[in-house]
Amino acid sequence: MRAGFDVSAAGSTSPGIGRYIVELGEALARVAPAGSVIPVSHRSDAAGPAFPSRRAWTHLVLPGWLARAGLDLVHYPAHDGPLVGRTPAVVTIHDLSWLTDPGLHRRRRVLRARLVLGRLARRAAAVIVPSEVTAGAVTARLGIRRERIHVTPLAPAAAFRPVETDAAKSVTTRLDVQAGAFLFVGTIEPRKNLAAVLDALAIHRRTERAARLIVVGEPGWEVSLPAEVRRRALGSAVTWLRGIGDPDLAAIMSGAAALVAPSLDEGFGLPVVEAMAVGLPVVTSETGAQAEVAGDAALTVDPRDPGAIASAMRTLIDDAAVAADLRARGLARAATFSWARTARETLAVYHSVVDGAGGTGS
């Protein structure tokens, strides 16, 4: 078997999808037979014809190259791929929030997804999703038969593991952040629901004035973190960190009180499993993929209820037994996820397509 793996979107798409491309690509290289999975890109560091524009390459250049390349299949892991061509395709759909709740996304992304992703999924030999929640949405909203959909969960990167106290303190001192603060991780955009976390912090601070929040994430769209902080008069209670690498984030997690991650819609929710892998208690949404990923290893809340979020935050501060139990449960839960497992399950999907079991059409 010779499978193409499209890495062209690595570094130019959302952080979660970019992480998926990099981690899965590296894991496939470790577990697949040599030369059986071939990275394909418009850049000169991979197979495929070099081209300056990724999207033009995807839809105008790639189909012709694939027709001559002799690959058994090609995997599109980033919500994009050509709508023509004879090479069997595997498509990863990370979530369908652009369809189920389009107001959470930029208009151009919603339009592009509506034009491309549904058609791409319907012509694919197999569809990969990161959660059962997403599998159900793909069947319900795109009409893809469930037997054509394969769930391959994501996993924490190697850096996310418990960090010794002295090492964590060295990082938090260097970054000038306070240990014992609550933590939010994610792009600053409506879907991540940071506004509700800030509301919950303001509520919590009515009885606990020392409560702090560390926000780790890059600017997104529509939401201005400084403006949201000013609106709630939170001032120095909120610290915003950008450009934080995995080792430093793991250290921050090791010194935090809890991850607060009540996203409105996720296909998986990597920060949840990353935090659990470090041993950090988690507060997350009671519905959707994050609840599926967390299992019984987190406190789950209505993401649209800041009071409920604040109550969960208070529980983790006031009840050491609950926090300790969640740490233990989280470590055990996170240990069930690995990129090696994801790679092996992805290879199984490839083989099902090559052997004729993937099927095509809705």
QUIDAGI-V230648 format. One record per backbone hydrogen bond with DSSP energy under -0.5 kcal/mol. CO is the residue of the C=O (numbers start at 0). NH is the residue of the N-H. If there is no record, write none. Layout:
co=<CO:CO>
nh=<NH:NH>
This chain:
co=<1:1:2:3:3:4:4:5:6:8:8:13:14:15:16:17:18:19:20:21:22:23:24:25:26:27:32:35:35:36:37:38:39:39:41:42:46:51:52:53:54:55:55:56:56:60:61:62:63:64:64:65:72:73:73:74:74:75:87:88:88:89:90:90:91:91:95:95:96:100:101:103:105:106:107:108:109:110:111:112:112:115:116:117:118:119:120:121:125:126:127:128:130:131:132:133:134:135:136:136:137:137:138:144:145:147:149:149:156:158:163:164:165:166:167:168:169:170:171:171:172:177:180:180:181:182:183:186:187:187:188:188:188:189:190:190:192:192:193:194:195:196:197:198:199:200:202:203:203:207:211:212:212:213:213:214:214:215:217:220:221:222:223:224:225:226:227:228:229:233:234:236:238:238:240:242:244:245:246:247:248:249:250:251:251:252:254:257:258:258:260:260:265:268:268:269:270:271:272:273:274:274:274:276:280:281:282:283:286:287:288:289:290:293:297:298:300:300:301:303:304:304:305:306:307:308:309:310:311:312:313:314:317:318:319:320:321:322:323:324:325:326:327:328:329:330:332:333:337:338:339:340:341:342:343:344:345:346:347:348:349:350:351:351:352:361>
nh=<71:72:37:5:74:6:39:76:9:11:12:17:18:19:20:21:22:23:24:25:26:27:28:29:30:31:35:2:37:38:4:46:6:7:50:45:40:53:56:57:58:59:60:60:61:64:65:66:67:67:68:69:3:75:89:5:76:91:73:124:125:75:92:127:78:93:98:99:100:103:104:190:109:110:111:112:113:114:115:116:117:119:120:121:122:123:123:360:90:149:92:151:134:135:136:137:138:139:140:141:141:143:142:147:148:126:128:151:159:160:167:168:169:170:171:172:173:174:175:176:175:180:256:257:213:259:215:188:219:220:191:192:193:192:263:264:195:196:197:198:199:200:201:202:203:204:205:206:207:210:181:214:238:183:215:216:240:185:187:222:223:224:227:228:229:230:231:233:232:236:237:212:214:240:216:244:248:249:250:251:252:253:254:254:255:255:179:182:260:282:262:284:288:271:272:273:274:275:276:277:277:278:279:161:258:298:260:300:290:291:292:293:294:296:299:283:285:302:304:305:307:308:309:310:311:312:313:314:315:316:317:318:319:322:323:324:325:326:327:328:329:330:331:332:333:334:335:336:341:342:343:344:345:346:347:348:349:350:351:352:353:354:356:357:355:144>
